[in-house]
Amino acid sequence: MSDADDLQAKWDARYAEGRVEDSAPCGVLVEYAHLLPRAGRALDLACGLGGNALWLARRGLDTTAWDLSPVAIGKLAGCAQLQALPLTAEVRDALKQPPSARSFDVIVVSRFLDRALMPALIAALRDGGLLCYQTFTRETPNANGPACAAFRLAPNELLRFADGLRILVYREEGLVGDTTQGLRGEAWLVAQRATLT
Ligand SMILES: C[S@@+](CC[C@H](N)C(=O)[O-])C[C@H]1O[C@@H](n2cnc3c(N)ncnc32)[C@H](O)[C@@H]1O
């Protein structure tokens, strides 16, 4: 079995129990919904059960969702079809088949990090397109997210990935101050492909 097969089997087992109805959009999308276009093509990359994709499609965006897990994609596709949503769910290894250049108006990634993919994500934004990213940080006061530090962001790392884009939102509070308050254990980014003058 290859590493990719192992990974797929791990996520398939996890999603076998999950319900699409319980999957929710990530905080950065909901909180900054006012920044999103009303129309256009959206991608939910490493979508899992597709909380982001369903939310984007319900807002009228022509939405594509990719994940390694056939179990998750099967459940998401079934839900989208039942509700006649503009959503195409596809089993796809985003590392082997990253998005094409200039192909999406919105790209959302939540709770997934592969540093090698970042340049392709930025290249895949159309002019004016938004990258909405939310994932775990190394600095955290809680036990949420992956145990392996390699799958978590270092301070300011997400901000650096978006170099060249216009930063609309960046939130990362580390362990500063009262860690029972605020956004902890995650970084949030909304950045736009725009002409910077
Ligand atoms: C922690 S889950 C996050 C799912 C969803 N984005 C969310 O926020 O609930 C990580 C997801 O990444 C997917 N994944 C891991 N490697 C991938 C790859 N190379 N291409 C596509 N999906 C991948 C897994 O199958 C899993 O569904």
The ligand as a MOL file (V3000), in Angstrom:
LIG
                    3D

  0  0  0     0  0            999 V3000
M  V30 BEGIN CTAB
M  V30 COUNTS 27 29 0 0 0
M  V30 BEGIN ATOM
M  V30 1 C -8.9330 17.5560 8.5190 0
M  V30 2 S -9.7670 17.1160 7.0340 0 CHG=1
M  V30 3 C -10.5190 18.6670 6.6110 0
M  V30 4 C -11.7650 18.5130 5.7970 0
M  V30 5 C -12.5240 19.8280 5.5540 0
M  V30 6 N -11.7570 20.7580 4.7560 0
M  V30 7 C -12.9230 20.4600 6.8770 0
M  V30 8 O -12.4910 21.5680 7.1840 0
M  V30 9 O -13.7170 19.8170 7.5920 0 CHG=-1
M  V30 10 C -8.4470 16.9750 5.8430 0
M  V30 11 C -8.9270 16.4490 4.4930 0
M  V30 12 O -7.8690 16.5140 3.5480 0
M  V30 13 C -8.0350 15.4400 2.6380 0
M  V30 14 N -6.7730 15.2700 1.9150 0
M  V30 15 C -5.5640 14.9270 2.4220 0
M  V30 16 N -4.6350 14.9140 1.4520 0
M  V30 17 C -5.2640 15.2720 0.2970 0
M  V30 18 C -4.8470 15.4370 -1.0450 0
M  V30 19 N -3.5760 15.2290 -1.4110 0
M  V30 20 N -5.7500 15.7980 -1.9820 0
M  V30 21 C -7.0500 15.9890 -1.6330 0
M  V30 22 N -7.5090 15.8480 -0.3700 0
M  V30 23 C -6.6290 15.4930 0.5770 0
M  V30 24 C -8.4470 14.2840 3.5370 0
M  V30 25 O -9.0720 13.2410 2.8260 0
M  V30 26 C -9.3880 14.9990 4.5090 0
M  V30 27 O -10.7190 14.9520 4.0540 0
M  V30 END ATOM
M  V30 BEGIN BOND
M  V30 1 1 1 2
M  V30 2 1 2 3
M  V30 3 1 2 10
M  V30 4 1 3 4
M  V30 5 1 4 5
M  V30 6 1 5 6
M  V30 7 1 5 7
M  V30 8 2 7 8
M  V30 9 1 7 9
M  V30 10 1 10 11
M  V30 11 1 11 12
M  V30 12 1 11 26
M  V30 13 1 12 13
M  V30 14 1 13 14
M  V30 15 1 13 24
M  V30 16 1 14 15
M  V30 17 1 14 23
M  V30 18 2 15 16
M  V30 19 1 16 17
M  V30 20 1 17 18
M  V30 21 2 17 23
M  V30 22 1 18 19
M  V30 23 2 18 20
M  V30 24 1 20 21
M  V30 25 2 21 22
M  V30 26 1 22 23
M  V30 27 1 24 25
M  V30 28 1 24 26
M  V30 29 1 26 27
M  V30 END BOND
M  V30 END CTAB
M  END
